[in-house]
């Protein structure tokens, strides 16, 4: 399958699911939601570079997380969170293999590396009183790994700026999801989560592939 076809299929699947957000839940919807990340995983597999295989693993794990999080039963939220935790671990391992040496960091690199952990900790402390007791440790662990992934993306020596932009949108989607689930709902929150998340995943994949 040509590489660009898998990318366009991922974009098409993302758009289809965005339209389905206005419809009540139906049995096939979680599979449609997971399709985007599956196609992005295939998009990375086709690239003839062994090192990029970790990105494929991350996208396939994201697809599992997408499937669980779209199920209506709350008992699937934690498995979804764990799937995304492992996805961020895979992304972070890949990106840290391409990190810029500290001596070459720009002022922007230093701002992100020093500022993102404070933002993440502050957001978690604001969120923590609203978290169920059994979710406090998993959410803290998840926040830690998405922060690590973000730092890796913003200090990567890979040439495409889409990597940093994709990681930023990915983080933004998780923040909106956490607010909507544990703090309060607001207009179009579920649409914002998907738009940020899908855009972030697609740009992250495009940026990594374009760098090889």
N, C-alpha and C positions, 0 to 999 in steps of 0.2 A: 504494500500500500504506500503510494507516494507520501512523503512527509507533510506536504502542504494540505493534503486531503484530510489528514488526521487533525490538523489545527483548525481547519474550517468546520469539520464535524464537531469539534469541541465548542467552537463559537456558536454554531447552530444549536447544539444541545443546551448551552447556557441561555440563549434567547428563548428557546421553547419553554424551559423551566420557569423563566421569569414570567412568561404569560400564564403559566399554570398556577402561579402564586395567588391569582385572583379566584381560583376555583377551589371548591371543597376538596378535602383529601380523597384520593382514590388509590386503589391497590398498586397501580403501575407507577405512580408518581415518584416513589423513592428510587426506582430504577432509572427513571428519566433524569432525576437529579444527579445520580452518580455517574451518568454517561459522560458529562463534561470532563471530569477528572480522569476517567478511564481513557478517553481519547488523548488527553494531555500526556498520560503515562506512555501511550503508544507513540505519541509525537516525539518523546524523548528517547524511547527505545530505538527508533529507526536511525537516529544519529549514530554514525559509526565511531563512537568514542565510548570505551568501556567505563570511564569515570562517570559518565552522565547517567549510568544505570541507577544510581542512588536517587536521582531526581524522579525517575520512573517509579521507584518504590514509594517515594513520598506522595506522588499523585495517586497511585493505587490505594494507598492507605487513606488518603483524603476521600476517595470514592466510597470506601467503606464507612468513613465518618459521615459523609453526606447521606448515605442510605439510612444509617441509624438515626441521625438527627431529624430526618423527615418523617419518621414514624410517629404516630400520634401519642403513643404510650411513653410517659416520662421515664420509665425504667430503661429505655434505650439511650437516654441522654449521656450517662456515664460511659457506656461502650463507645459512643460517638466521640466523646471527649478524649478517651484513651487512643482511639484511632488517629485523631488529629495530633495528639501528643507525639505519637510515634512518627507521624508524617513530618512534623516540625523537626524531630530528631534527625530524620533522614536528610531533610533539606539543610539543616545546620551542619551536619557532618560533611556533606558535599561542599557547601559554601566555605566552611573553614579550611578546606583543602586548597582554596583559592584566595585566601585572605592577604591583603597588602601587608608587607612588613611594617611594624609599628613605626620605625624610623621614617617611613614614607607617608605616614598618615597626613591628610590635609586637615585644616581647621574644621571642615564639615565632618570628617571622620571622628575627630575628637568630641565634637558636640554630640553626635549620635551616641558614641560609646559611653560618654559620661551622663548624657541626659536621658536616654531611653530607659535604663534601669530605674531611675528616680520616678519617671512617669509611670512605669509599670507597677512599682511598689505603691505609689500614691493611689493609682487606680484600684489596685487590689484592696488596700486598706479602706477605701471608700465603699467598695463593693462588699467587703467581708461581713459586716453586720447583717446583710440581707441573705447571705448564703446559708443553706441548710448545713448542719454540723458535718454530715458525711460528704459534703462537697468542698469544704474549706481547703483541705490538703490537695485534692485533685486540681482544683482551680488554681491554687498557688503554684503547683508544679507545672501546670499548663502555661501559666503566665510567664514563668521562668524560661521555659523552652521557646516560647514565641519571641521573647525578648532576645534570647541568644541567637535565634534565627535572624531576627531583624538586624542585630549588630553584625552578624556574618555577612548579610546581604549588603549593608551599607559600607563595609570595609573590604568588599571583594575586589580582586584585580581583574575580574571579567569585564569585558569592555562595554557591554550594553547597559545603559542607564535604566532600561526597563526592569532590571533585576531589583534595584532599590525601590522603584515606583511600585512594582508588583508586591514586594514585601510590605511596604507601607499600607497599601490597600488591604492586604491580607490581615494585618494587625488591626486596621480600622474596622473591618468586618467583625472580627472577634469582639472588639470593644462594644460595638452596637448590639451584637447578639447578647453579650453579658448584661448590658443595661436593660435590654428588652426582657430578658428572662428573669433577672434577679432584682431589678430596681423598679422600672416603670416602662409602660408602653407609650409609644408616640406614633403620630401619623407616618405611615409608610416605612415603619421600622423593619418589617420583614423584607420589603423590597430593597431597602438600603443594604441590608446584610448580604443579600444575594448579589446585588450589583457590585459592591465593594469586593466581595469574596471572589466572584467569577472573574472580574476584571483583574484582580490581583493574581489569581492562579494563572490566567492566560498570559499576562504580561511577564510573570516570573518564568514560565516555560519558554516564551518567545525570547526573552533576554538571555537565558542560559544557552539555548540552541544557537542563537545568533553569535554567541561568543566562541563557538567552536568551528 
